[in-house]
C-alpha cells in the first residue's frame, strides 16, 4: 500500500512542480510516509528544501483515504501564494483566514466544517479567538485529518523567534484525538530548540537534513560607518548579475538605503512592516526581476521563495546566527552561484542591544496593566488602557499577549474588552534572565562569525548543530581571497556622507486632540486655523550625519554647533515654506533654558528675521519623552505653556531641538494662532520617531 502511495505521491510531486522528471529529496517521502502512518514528525531542513510539499502531498494522499481536512498554523500566510498555487495543481483546495479577508471568515469556517476545504491555513493569533476555537477547533476536532505547525521553532521559548501565541498550539493538541498525525517544520532549529519542541508536541520523529547550501558564497566585510556601507552597495550592486535582498535592522535604514540606491540609478525599494499594503506588489516585482533589490527588514523573512535570488546582503549584523542563516539562506536555491555578504557597522551592537532589552515586558508594565484592570468597574479596551497607564499601545499589547497565553491566565478577553481574573501572577524572572543571557551569547556568536579565519558556512552549520557540517570550499575564507572588493569607493563615500546630512524628515501635522483639555477649550478635531503646517527636521536623533552632532550639542557641549545652523539654512532653502516665515520663536525648556534660545537667536540672524521669545513655560511638567502614548502626552502638556506679549501676524518658524510625539508643537501652535500669529511652520534639529 505504501509503495503505491509513494508512486502516487511522486506523480503528484511532478504535477505540483510542473517538472516531469522531479524526484523526492532525501527525507521528503520518509516524512510523508510517517504521516500516513499517523505519526508525529518534526522536519528540520534548510530553506528551499520543500517542507511545504510534504504537507500538501500528505494532505492529498490522506484525503484520498477519506481523512478529514488539514489544519495548518503558520505566521507566513501572506508569503505562501506560490505554495498554494502548487497545491491547487494537485487538487488540494486551500483557504486562508487572515487579517486581509475578514469578510470571508465565516464562509471559510463553514466550508471547512463541511469538508469542502482540503487545507485551512490560519495564523497562530487566530487561536486566541474564542469563536474560532469553539466553532472550528472544538466542534470539529474529530474531523481534522492532519495538524501542521509551520515555523515550529516559534513554539520554543529558546527559539530565536519565540511567539507567545504559539503557546496555544500545545493546548489545541490536547483537545485533538491522539491518533491525528502531526507535522512540525522549521529550517532554523538547533538541538536545544528541537528537544524543546519535541517535548512540547510529544513523541516526535525528527527528520533532519544538511544545512549547507553548495551554491552560496559567503563573505564578511567590516565597514563601521553607514556612509562607507552605502557607498559599497552603490559601487558593487551593478556588478552583480541578478536581483536580491538587502537586509537592514531598522525601518529607517531600509528607507534611506533604498532612496540612496535610487539616487545612484539602482532600482531598489524599501520593504518593511509599514509597506504591508504593497507587500504583494513588491514581492512580485522582485520575483519577476523588475527591481535590483528589496531593501528589507525582517518583515521579508520566513516563507519568501525566489529560487534564482542572486544575493542577500546584510547592511548590519543580525542578532543571532539563526536569524542570519534563515535570511541568507534565501539566496542560491536554484542557481550555481549566489552571494551572502555580511556587512557590519558601528551601530550594530546598539540596535541588537535594544531588541534584547525590549524582548520581554518589565514587571512594572505588567503590574500597571493588571492594576488598571483590577480598578476598572468593567473591562477595558486597549485605547481605554492607554488612558489609564503610561504605556504605548505596543507595550500594552505585549503585556496582554504574554499574560493571555499563561496556563492559568490573570486576564481574559471578551470582545474588545480585557478583564482581570482572580489568578495571582508572578513573572518567571529566572527564565527571562536565562533567555536574555542566551541572546547575549548569540550576539557574541555573530561577532565571532565576523572575525573567524575558517570556513564561514561550516561555522553557521555547527552553530545550528548540523551533524553534516563541513567546509564549503566557496566562501571567502575557503577561497583565501576576497570574493567581492571590500574597500568602498572614496568619492561615493563622501557623497553618501553628504546624503546622510541632507536626509531631512517631514514633521507631520496632527489633526485631532487626543485629550479634552482642562486649561484650554480644545477637544475633538483640531480646527484648520489652529493647526500647524507641515514641518521639517534636520535629522533623526543620534543618527549618522547631523543626528550625532545634535546629540553631542545637547548632552555634551551644551551648545549647538554653527554647522547645524548652516544645515538648517540649506534645508529651509530646499523646503521653501509658503508663506515664508517673517519671524522665529522656539519651544522653551526649564532644564536647558539657554540651549534652544541661543540657537534660535543665531539661526534667526542667519535667516535675516527677528527672534521673538514669546512662548514661555508656566508649569514644570514631566519630560515629554517619558510619556508613552498620545493620551498621556497630550495630558502632560495641559496648561504647561503660554504665549506672552505682542505676537506678529506673519507666519513663523517654531523651533525645537527634538520632536517626538509632535504634541508640544501642536499645543504651542494652537496658542500662537489664538494670539494672532500667521501660519506656524515647525522646525526641529532632530526627529526622534518616523511615526
C-alpha positions in Angstrom: 0.0 0.0 0.0 2.7 2.5 1.0 4.6 1.5 -2.2 1.6 2.5 -4.2 1.3 5.7 -2.1 4.9 6.5 -3.0 4.2 6.1 -6.7 1.1 8.2 -6.4 3.0 10.8 -4.3 5.7 11.0 -6.9 3.2 11.7 -9.7 1.6 14.4 -7.5 5.0 15.9 -6.8 5.8 16.2 -10.5 2.4 17.7 -11.3 2.7 20.2 -8.5 6.1 21.4 -9.5 5.3 21.1 -13.2 8.5 19.1 -13.6 8.1 15.6 -15.2 11.4 14.4 -14.0 11.2 15.6 -10.4 12.2 13.3 -7.6 11.7 13.3 -3.9 14.5 15.0 -2.0 16.1 12.9 0.8 13.7 12.9 3.7 10.6 14.1 1.9 8.9 10.8 1.2 10.1 9.5 4.6 8.2 12.4 6.3 5.1 11.9 4.2 5.1 8.1 4.9 5.3 8.7 8.7 2.3 11.0 8.5 0.4 8.4 6.5 1.2 6.0 9.4 -0.4 8.7 11.7 2.8 9.6 13.4 4.2 12.9 14.7 7.1 14.3 12.7 9.5 17.3 13.1 11.2 18.2 9.8 14.3 20.3 10.2 15.6 21.1 6.7 17.2 24.1 5.0 15.2 26.8 3.3 14.0 25.9 -0.1 14.2 22.1 0.6 10.4 21.7 0.1 8.8 21.5 3.5 5.5 22.8 2.2 5.5 20.0 -0.4 5.4 17.5 2.5 2.2 18.8 4.0 0.5 19.4 0.7 1.2 15.9 -0.6 0.4 14.3 2.7 -2.9 16.2 2.7 -3.8 14.9 -0.8 -2.9 11.3 0.0 -4.8 11.4 3.3 -7.8 13.0 1.7 -7.8 10.2 -0.9 -8.1 7.9 2.1 -11.2 9.8 3.2 -9.3 11.6 6.1 -10.6 14.9 7.2 -9.0 18.3 6.2 -5.7 19.6 7.2 -5.3 22.5 9.7 -2.1 24.4 9.2 -0.8 27.1 11.6 1.7 29.5 10.1 2.8 33.1 10.6 3.5 33.3 6.8 0.1 33.3 5.2 0.9 36.4 3.1 4.0 34.8 1.7 2.5 31.4 0.7 0.9 32.4 -2.6 3.3 30.3 -4.7 3.0 27.2 -2.4 -0.9 27.5 -2.6 -0.8 27.6 -6.4 1.4 24.5 -6.4 -1.1 22.8 -4.1 -4.0 23.7 -6.4 -2.3 21.8 -9.3 -2.7 18.6 -7.4 -6.3 19.2 -6.5 -5.7 20.5 -2.9 -8.3 23.1 -2.2 -6.6 25.6 0.2 -8.1 28.5 2.0 -6.7 31.0 4.5 -8.1 33.0 7.4 -6.0 36.2 7.9 -6.4 39.9 8.5 -6.9 40.6 4.8 -10.1 38.6 4.3 -12.2 39.2 7.4 -15.4 39.4 5.4 -14.9 35.8 4.3 -14.1 34.3 7.7 -17.5 32.9 8.5 -17.9 31.4 4.9 -14.5 29.8 5.0 -15.1 28.3 8.5 -18.4 26.9 7.3 -16.8 25.3 4.2 -14.1 23.8 6.5 -16.7 22.4 8.7 -18.5 20.8 5.7 -15.3 19.3 4.4 -15.2 21.4 1.3 -11.7 22.7 2.1 -8.7 20.3 2.0 -6.3 22.5 4.0 -7.1 25.6 6.1 -4.2 27.9 6.8 -4.5 30.2 9.8 -2.2 32.4 11.8 -1.3 31.5 15.4 -3.1 34.6 16.6 -6.3 33.1 15.3 -6.1 30.5 18.1 -6.8 33.4 20.5 -10.2 33.9 19.1 -12.9 32.3 21.3 -15.4 31.9 18.4 -12.9 30.2 16.2 -11.9 27.8 19.0 -15.5 26.9 19.7 -16.9 26.8 16.2 -14.0 25.2 14.5 -11.4 23.6 16.8 -13.7 22.2 19.5 -16.7 21.5 17.3 -14.7 19.6 14.6 -11.7 18.3 16.4 -12.5 14.7 15.5 -12.7 15.6 11.8 -9.2 17.0 11.4 -7.1 14.7 9.3 -3.6 16.4 9.7 -2.3 19.1 12.0 0.6 21.1 10.8 2.7 23.7 12.6 4.9 25.7 10.2 7.9 27.5 11.6 7.8 25.3 14.7 10.8 27.0 16.3 8.3 29.7 17.3 6.9 27.2 19.8 10.1 27.1 21.8 11.0 29.7 24.5 14.6 29.1 23.4 14.0 29.7 19.8 15.3 32.9 18.1 11.7 33.9 17.1 9.6 32.7 20.0 6.0 34.0 19.7 3.6 33.8 22.7 0.6 32.9 20.5 2.4 29.6 19.6 2.0 28.5 23.2 -1.7 27.9 22.4 -0.8 25.2 19.9 0.1 22.7 22.7 -3.3 23.3 24.2 -5.0 22.8 20.9 -3.3 19.4 20.5 -4.7 18.3 23.8 -8.3 18.6 22.5 -7.5 16.7 19.3 -7.6 12.9 19.1 -4.2 11.4 20.0 -4.0 9.5 16.7 -4.1 12.6 14.5 -0.8 12.8 12.5 1.2 16.0 13.4 3.8 17.7 11.2 6.1 20.4 12.6 8.5 22.1 10.2 11.4 24.6 10.5 14.7 25.5 8.8 16.2 27.1 11.9 16.4 25.0 15.0 19.5 23.9 16.9 19.4 20.8 19.3 18.1 22.8 22.2 15.1 24.1 20.2 14.5 20.7 18.6 14.4 19.0 22.0 12.1 21.7 23.4 9.6 21.4 20.5 9.7 17.6 20.7 9.0 17.7 24.4 6.0 20.1 23.9 4.5 18.3 20.9 5.3 14.8 22.2 6.9 11.7 20.7 8.2 13.3 17.6 10.2 11.6 14.8 12.9 14.0 13.7 13.8 14.2 10.0 16.9 16.4 9.8 19.0 17.2 6.7 22.2 19.1 6.0 22.0 22.9 6.2 25.0 23.7 3.9 23.9 25.3 0.6 26.5 24.5 -2.1 25.8 27.4 -4.3 26.1 30.1 -1.6 29.3 32.2 -1.4 29.8 33.8 2.0 31.9 36.9 2.9 32.1 39.2 5.8 33.1 42.9 5.5 33.6 45.3 8.4 32.7 48.9 7.4 32.0 50.9 10.6 30.4 54.0 9.0 26.9 53.8 7.3 28.3 56.1 4.6 31.0 53.6 3.7 28.5 50.7 3.5 26.1 52.8 1.4 29.0 53.6 -0.9 30.0 50.0 -1.1 26.4 49.0 -2.1 26.2 51.7 -4.8 29.5 50.5 -6.2 29.1 46.7 -6.0 25.4 46.1 -6.8 25.6 47.0 -10.5 28.5 44.5 -10.8 26.4 41.5 -9.5 24.2 39.8 -12.0 20.6 39.2 -11.0 18.4 40.6 -8.2 18.4 40.1 -4.4 17.7 41.3 -0.9 19.5 43.8 1.3 18.5 43.4 4.9 18.6 46.2 7.5 17.8 46.1 11.2 15.5 49.1 11.2 12.8 50.7 9.1 14.6 54.0 8.8 17.7 52.3 7.3 15.5 50.3 4.9 14.0 53.6 3.7 17.2 55.6 3.4 19.4 52.9 1.8 16.7 52.3 -0.8 16.5 56.0 -1.5 20.3 56.3 -1.7 20.5 53.4 -4.2 17.8 55.0 -6.4 19.7 58.3 -6.3 22.6 56.2 -7.8 20.3 54.8 -10.5 19.9 51.4 -8.9 16.3 50.2 -8.8 15.7 49.5 -5.1 12.6 49.6 -3.0 12.1 49.6 0.8 10.1 46.7 2.3 9.0 46.6 5.9 6.0 46.5 8.2 4.7 49.9 7.1 4.6 48.8 3.4 2.2 46.0 4.2 -0.5 47.2 1.8 2.0 46.9 -1.1 3.8 43.7 0.0 2.4 41.5 -2.7 3.2 44.0 -5.4 6.8 44.5 -4.0 7.3 40.7 -3.8 6.1 40.2 -7.3 8.5 42.9 -8.6 11.4 41.0 -7.0 10.2 37.6 -8.1 9.9 38.9 -11.7 13.4 40.6 -11.6 11.8 44.0 -12.1 13.9 45.5 -9.3 17.5 45.1 -8.5 16.9 44.7 -4.7 14.3 44.9 -2.0 15.8 46.7 1.0 14.0 44.9 3.7 13.6 44.4 7.5 12.8 41.0 8.9 9.3 41.6 7.5 10.6 39.8 4.5 11.7 36.7 6.3 10.4 33.2 6.6 8.4 31.9 3.7 9.6 34.1 0.8 10.7 31.9 -2.0 12.6 33.1 -5.1 14.8 30.2 -6.3 17.1 32.4 -8.5 17.8 35.0 -5.8 21.4 36.1 -6.7 22.4 37.8 -3.5 21.5 38.5 0.1 23.4 41.4 1.7 23.1 42.4 5.3 23.6 46.2 5.9 24.1 45.4 9.6 24.9 42.4 11.7 21.8 40.4 12.8 21.4 39.4 16.5 21.9 35.7 16.0 23.3 33.0 13.7 19.9 31.6 13.4 18.4 34.9 12.1 21.4 35.2 9.7 21.2 31.7 8.3 17.5 32.0 7.8 17.8 35.2 5.9 21.0 34.5 3.9 19.6 31.1 3.0 17.0 32.7 0.7 19.8 33.1 -1.9 21.1 30.5 -4.3 18.4 27.9 -4.2 18.3 27.2 -7.9 21.4 29.0 -9.2 25.0 27.7 -9.3 26.5 30.8 -7.6 24.9 33.4 -5.2 26.4 35.8 -2.7 25.8 36.0 1.0 27.6 39.2 2.2 27.5 40.3 5.8 28.4 44.0 6.3 29.0 45.1 9.9 28.9 48.6 11.3 29.4 50.7 14.4 25.6 50.8 15.2 25.1 47.0 15.2 25.6 46.5 18.9 23.3 49.3 20.0 20.5 48.1 17.8 20.7 44.5 18.8 21.0 45.5 22.5 17.7 47.4 22.1 16.0 44.3 20.7 17.3 42.1 23.5 16.4 44.6 26.3 12.9 45.1 25.0 12.0 41.4 24.3 10.0 41.0 27.5 7.8 43.5 29.2 9.2 44.5 32.6 7.3 43.7 35.8 6.3 47.3 36.2 4.4 47.2 32.9 2.6 44.1 33.9 1.7 45.5 37.3 0.4 48.7 35.8 -1.9 46.9 33.4 -3.2 44.4 36.0 -3.8 47.2 38.5 -5.7 49.2 35.9 -7.9 46.2 35.0 -8.4 45.4 38.7 -9.6 49.0 39.4 -12.0 49.1 36.4 -15.7 48.7 37.1 -16.0 46.9 33.7 -13.5 45.6 31.2 -11.0 47.9 29.4 -10.1 48.1 25.7 -6.5 48.8 24.7 -7.3 52.5 24.0 -9.0 52.7 27.4 -5.9 51.2 29.0 -3.8 53.9 27.3 -5.7 56.5 29.2 -5.1 54.6 32.5 -1.4 53.7 32.2 1.6 55.5 30.7 2.4 52.8 28.2 2.4 52.6 24.4 -0.1 50.5 22.5 2.7 48.1 21.6 3.8 47.8 25.3 0.2 47.1 26.4 -0.3 44.6 23.6 2.9 42.8 24.6 1.8 42.5 28.2 -1.7 41.3 27.3 -0.4 38.7 24.8 2.2 37.4 27.3 -0.4 37.1 30.1 -3.2 35.6 27.9 -1.1 32.6 26.9 -0.2 31.6 30.5 -1.6 28.2 31.6 -3.7 30.0 34.2 -4.1 33.5 32.8 -4.6 36.5 35.0 -6.5 38.2 32.2 -9.4 37.2 29.9 -10.8 38.9 26.8 -14.5 39.4 25.9 -15.0 41.1 22.6 -12.6 44.1 22.6 -12.5 44.4 26.4 -10.0 42.8 28.8 -10.8 41.7 32.3 -8.7 40.8 35.4 -9.2 37.3 36.7 -8.7 36.2 40.3 -5.5 34.4 39.3 -2.3 35.5 41.1 0.5 36.1 38.6 4.3 36.4 39.1 6.8 36.7 36.2 9.3 33.9 35.8 12.4 36.1 36.3 14.8 33.1 36.2 13.6 32.0 32.8 13.7 35.6 31.4 17.3 36.0 32.7 18.3 32.7 31.1 16.7 33.7 27.8 18.4 37.2 27.9 21.8 35.6 28.6 21.2 33.2 25.6 20.5 36.2 23.4 23.8 37.8 24.6 25.6 34.6 23.7 24.0 34.5 20.2 25.0 38.2 19.8 28.6 37.3 20.7 28.5 34.4 18.3 27.7 36.7 15.4 30.6 38.9 16.4 32.8 35.8 16.3 31.4 35.0 12.8 32.7 38.4 11.5 36.2 37.5 12.6 36.8 33.8 12.1 39.5 32.8 9.6 38.0 29.4 8.9 35.0 28.3 6.7 32.0 30.6 7.2 29.4 28.0 6.1 30.8 25.4 8.5 30.6 27.9 11.3 26.9 28.5 10.6 26.1 24.8 10.3 27.9 23.9 13.5 26.2 26.8 15.4 22.9 25.2 14.3 24.1 21.7 15.4 24.1 20.3 11.9 25.7 16.9 12.1 26.7 17.2 8.4 28.8 20.4 8.8 31.8 20.6 6.6 33.9 23.2 4.7 32.0 24.6 1.8 35.1 25.4 -0.4 33.4 28.5 -1.7 33.3 31.2 1.0 36.0 33.9 1.2 37.8 32.0 4.0 38.0 28.8 2.0 39.0 30.7 -1.2 41.6 32.6 0.8 40.7 35.8 -1.1 38.0 38.4 -1.4 35.0 37.3 -3.4 33.9 41.0 -3.8 36.1 44.1 -3.2 36.0 45.3 0.4 37.2 48.9 0.1 34.4 51.4 -0.7 34.9 54.0 -3.3 36.0 57.2 -1.6 34.1 59.5 -3.9 30.9 57.6 -3.3 31.6 57.5 0.5 31.9 61.3 0.5 28.7 61.6 -1.4 26.9 59.2 0.9 28.1 61.2 3.9 26.7 64.4 2.4 23.4 62.5 1.6 23.1 61.4 5.2 23.4 65.0 6.3 20.8 66.0 3.8 18.3 63.4 4.8 15.6 65.7 6.0 12.4 64.4 7.5 8.9 65.7 7.4 7.1 66.7 10.7 3.5 65.6 10.1 0.6 67.7 11.2 -1.7 66.4 14.0 -5.4 66.8 13.2 -7.2 65.7 16.3 -6.9 66.3 20.1 -6.5 63.0 22.0 -7.4 64.6 25.3 -10.1 67.1 26.5 -8.0 69.9 27.9 -8.9 71.5 31.2 -6.9 74.7 30.7 -8.0 75.3 27.1 -11.3 74.9 25.1 -9.9 72.2 22.9 -11.3 68.8 22.1 -12.2 66.7 19.1 -10.8 67.7 15.7 -8.2 70.5 15.6 -9.7 73.4 13.5 -7.7 74.3 10.5 -6.9 77.8 11.8 -5.2 76.2 14.9 -3.2 73.5 13.1 0.5 73.6 12.4 1.7 73.5 8.8 3.8 70.5 7.7 7.3 71.0 9.2 10.8 69.7 8.7 13.5 68.1 10.9 17.2 68.3 10.0 18.0 64.8 11.1 17.0 61.7 13.0 18.1 61.7 16.7 21.5 60.2 17.1 21.7 59.1 13.5 24.7 59.3 11.3 25.3 62.8 9.9 23.6 65.7 11.7 21.9 63.4 14.3 25.1 62.7 16.2 26.0 66.4 16.2 22.6 67.3 17.7 23.1 64.7 20.5 26.7 66.0 21.1 25.5 69.6 21.4 22.6 68.8 23.7 24.3 66.5 26.2 28.0 67.2 26.0 28.8 70.7 24.6 25.6 72.3 25.9 25.6 74.4 22.8 24.7 73.6 19.2 27.5 73.9 16.6 27.3 76.5 14.0 27.4 73.8 11.3 23.8 72.9 12.4 22.8 76.5 11.5 24.1 76.1 8.0 22.4 72.7 7.8 19.1 74.3 8.8 19.5 77.1 6.3 20.2 74.7 3.5 17.2 72.6 4.5 14.9 75.7 4.6 16.1 76.7 1.2 15.1 73.4 -0.3 11.9 73.3 1.7 10.6 76.7 0.6 7.7 77.1 3.2 4.9 79.3 1.8 4.3 81.9 3.0 7.9 82.2 4.1 8.1 82.9 7.9 8.7 86.5 8.9 9.9 85.7 12.4 11.1 82.8 14.6 10.3 81.6 18.1 11.2 78.5 20.0 10.0 75.9 22.5 11.3 76.9 25.9 12.9 74.4 28.4 13.3 74.8 32.2 16.0 72.2 32.2 18.1 73.8 29.4 16.9 77.4 29.5 19.6 78.8 27.2 20.3 76.0 24.8 17.4 76.4 22.3 17.1 80.3 22.6 20.8 80.6 21.9 20.5 78.5 18.7 17.2 80.2 17.8 18.7 83.6 18.0 21.7 82.6 15.9 19.5 80.9 13.3 17.2 83.9 13.1 20.1 86.2 12.5 21.4 83.9 9.7 17.9 84.0 8.1 17.6 87.7 8.5 14.4 87.6 10.5 13.7 88.6 14.2 13.8 86.1 17.0 10.9 86.7 19.4 10.8 84.6 22.6 7.1 84.9 23.2 6.5 81.3 24.3 7.1 80.5 28.0 6.8 77.5 30.2 4.3 78.1 33.0 4.2 74.6 34.5 7.1 72.3 35.2 5.6 69.1 33.7 7.3 65.7 33.4 9.7 65.4 30.4 7.6 64.7 27.4 9.8 61.8 26.4 8.6 59.9 29.5 5.0 59.9 28.2 4.4 56.7 26.2 1.2 57.3 24.3 -0.8 60.1 22.8 -3.3 60.5 25.6 -0.6 60.8 28.2 1.5 63.1 26.0 -1.4 65.5 25.4 -2.5 65.4 29.0 1.0 66.1 30.2 1.0 69.4 28.2 -2.3 70.7 29.6 -1.6 74.2 30.9 2.2 73.8 30.5 2.8 76.6 28.0 1.6 80.2 27.4 2.2 82.9 24.8 3.0 86.3 26.2 3.4 89.8 24.8 2.6 91.0 21.3 2.6 88.3 18.6 3.4 89.3 15.0 0.7 88.5 12.5 3.1 87.0 9.9 3.9 83.3 9.6 6.5 81.9 12.0 9.1 79.2 12.4 8.5 77.3 15.7 11.9 75.8 16.6 12.6 72.8 18.9 15.7 70.8 19.3 13.9 67.4 19.2 10.4 66.4 18.1 8.9 63.0 19.1 5.2 62.9 19.7 4.5 66.3 18.0 2.2 67.2 20.8 4.4 70.0 22.1 4.5 71.8 18.7 0.7 71.1 18.3 -0.2 72.7 21.6 2.1 75.8 21.1 0.9 76.2 17.5 -2.7 76.5 18.8 -1.6 79.0 21.4 0.3 81.1 18.8 -2.6 81.1 16.4 -5.1 82.1 19.1 -2.9 85.1 19.8 -3.0 86.2 16.2 0.1 84.7 14.5 0.1 83.6 10.9 0.9 80.1 9.7 3.2 78.1 12.0 6.0 76.0 10.5 7.6 73.5 12.9 11.3 73.3 12.6 13.4 70.8 14.5 17.0 69.8 14.7 16.1 66.1 15.2 13.2 63.8 14.9 13.1 61.0 17.4 10.5 58.9 15.5 9.4 58.3 12.0 5.8 57.8 13.0 
